[in-house]
């Protein structure tokens, strides 16, 4: 006898067994219990999140002869057993991807008028409903407009936006959510126990992450790994699924702390092993998130089997990284994944973001946030007139030569802001306040924009300390032009516009 796929063996049979969709399940249970059913439902959401399974449970519940007090089907009556065996005469499942034409819908319209064969309700479950043709939807609409009391429709779809508004407006809609890694990993542990499969805890978590919120995908991958390896190990999961394992992630983090050649080499090896570029970005983003929590909250937040790996990767990175940097790095990785979907060359997008992060990690301590042995608070606000003390308690005031470090950091963080800032100069007044002088008032005004102001605010605080005082002024005097320069400029303008045009604003000869 052929082995049955785990996602079929362990698919939920009752409402109480459905994972990660508590709001939807409780609402449907209560509707069944109270007998407050509608004639048509739309179950929408990502693949593998339980839409068809819940539709079948609903079909069991509305036809169950011994319905539980909580609205769960009994699973033992003739109706429940027939549905579980796929032989129920009143529950019809239709795959709209292969039966999408008007003829199939006309057949449904003819059959819905017939009385049920063995149960109170005739239930039609239409999977991938968005695949129906416009003509089929038009024919189906008439049935929804004049529902029969013994007929119930469930339309399951991954793309609800493709359903006509006229159809959606006549249905109750339930949105299914992606399942969390914790929920999927917990279900995988249960399946491994039931199947007597030896499984490493971290391997199950890696499997759960790879499923991207779809429990069905996780169980399918579970079967693949068991078939190939005989057990669930981290190495087996990474080989079969083409994922980034702990060893590979540690090598990538180590490369980011090293040189450019090392980064490019590790990325090349990951691709040769069949790892997708988006999975590289996600693995690195999750690692940065975990290290931030590891440093800020403590190792107790993580399971025992995760702590050693996190400790090793934490040791590879500088200790004086501001929490704001971690958040920004994860954001950069998310932006890079967006570029992948936009058609940007995948290998180039991954290399660019990794090299950018590598350069940031190698920046001088004075040019990036420092923690001084403690975890500083992230920069959440910025005020160009904030009053703050010097970085070094022994210094009475900031040193003017440090201003060049501010310029260097602004240039590295945001070149477009540096274009406004590079013509500025910095002086220290008698109160120890840094005054940033702008040559052009328009540039000073642009510093009021948050994305410019925040970069400069961060740079100044990183160089002079969290308590440095500073303000912006646009009082740099324009250098006077020499007479010969004025004559030369006037001649050039007249050659361009014509000698008969009167020029206003030039000194008369």
Secondary structure, DSSP 8 states (H G I E B T S, - for coil): -----HHHHTS--SGGG--S-HHHHHHHHHHHHHT---SEEEEEESTTSSHHHHHHHHHHHHH-TT--TTS---S-SHHHHHHHTT--TTEEEEETTTS-SHHHHHHHHHHTTS--SSSS-EEEEEETGGGS-HHHHHHHHHHHHT--TTEEEEEEES-GGGS-HHHHTTSEEEEE----HHHHHHHHHHHHHHTT--B-HHHHHHHHHHTTT-HHHHHHHHHHHHHHHSSB-HHHHHHHHT---HHHHHHHHHHHTS-HHHHHHHHHHHHHTT--HHHHHHHHHHHHHHHHHHHHT-GGGS-HHHHHHHHHHHHTS-S---HHHHHHHHHHHHHHHHHHHTT--HHHHHHHHHHHHHHHHTS-GGGS---TTS---------TT-----SSTT-SS--GGGHHHHHHHHHHH-HHHHHHHTT-EEEE-TTS-EEEE-SSHHHHHHTTSHHHHHHHHHHHHHHH-TT--EEEE---------HHHHHHHHHHHHHHH-TTS--SSS---
